[in-house]
């Protein structure tokens, strides 16, 4: 382990839950920001893929390829 001496300063019974708690809070914050600042994530999670495609193309996403004749 690279940082094995860290456990001489911080007890594993404190450090491990603190690290996992920080990861959980960070993940929650990112997901909350995505849900509150976008409209397409809510639609996608609800299964409205047509709405997601329509909003994506209106937002400047590249158009679907068309068949050449």
C-alpha positions as CSV (number, residue, x, y, z in Angstrom):
1,X,0.0,0.0,0.0
2,X,1.4,3.4,-1.0
3,X,0.0,5.3,2.0
4,X,0.4,2.7,4.6
5,X,1.9,5.1,7.1
6,X,-1.3,7.2,7.0
7,X,-2.9,4.7,9.4
8,X,-0.3,5.5,12.0
9,X,-1.9,9.0,12.2
10,X,-5.6,8.3,11.4
11,X,-7.3,5.2,12.8
12,X,-8.9,3.0,10.2
13,X,-12.1,2.9,12.2
14,X,-12.3,6.7,11.6
15,X,-10.5,7.1,8.2
16,X,-12.4,4.5,6.2
17,X,-15.9,5.7,7.1
18,X,-14.8,9.3,6.6
19,X,-13.5,8.4,3.1
20,X,-16.6,6.4,2.1
21,X,-18.8,9.2,3.5
22,X,-17.0,11.8,1.4
23,X,-17.4,9.7,-1.7
24,X,-21.1,9.2,-1.0
25,X,-21.6,13.0,-0.4
26,X,-19.7,13.9,-3.6
27,X,-21.6,11.4,-5.7
28,X,-24.9,12.7,-4.3
29,X,-23.9,16.3,-5.0
30,X,-23.1,15.5,-8.7
31,X,-26.3,13.6,-9.3
32,X,-28.4,16.3,-7.6
33,X,-26.7,18.9,-9.8
34,X,-27.5,16.9,-12.9
35,X,-31.1,16.4,-12.0
36,X,-31.7,20.1,-11.0
37,X,-29.8,21.8,-13.9
38,X,-30.9,19.7,-16.8
39,X,-34.2,18.7,-18.3
40,X,-33.2,15.7,-20.3
41,X,-31.9,13.6,-17.4
42,X,-35.4,13.5,-15.8
43,X,-37.0,12.6,-19.1
44,X,-34.4,9.9,-19.7
45,X,-34.8,8.4,-16.3
46,X,-38.6,8.3,-16.8
47,X,-38.2,6.5,-20.1
48,X,-39.1,9.3,-22.4
49,X,-36.4,8.8,-25.0
50,X,-38.3,10.7,-27.7
51,X,-38.3,13.8,-25.5
52,X,-34.6,13.3,-24.9
53,X,-33.8,13.0,-28.6
54,X,-36.0,16.0,-29.5
55,X,-34.4,18.2,-26.8
56,X,-30.9,17.0,-27.8
57,X,-31.3,17.9,-31.4
58,X,-32.7,21.3,-30.5
59,X,-29.7,22.0,-28.3
60,X,-27.3,21.9,-31.1
61,X,-26.5,18.2,-31.1
62,X,-25.5,16.8,-34.5
63,X,-28.4,15.7,-36.7
64,X,-29.0,12.0,-37.4
65,X,-27.3,10.7,-40.5
66,X,-29.5,10.5,-43.6
67,X,-29.3,7.9,-46.3
68,X,-27.6,9.2,-49.5
69,X,-29.4,8.6,-52.8
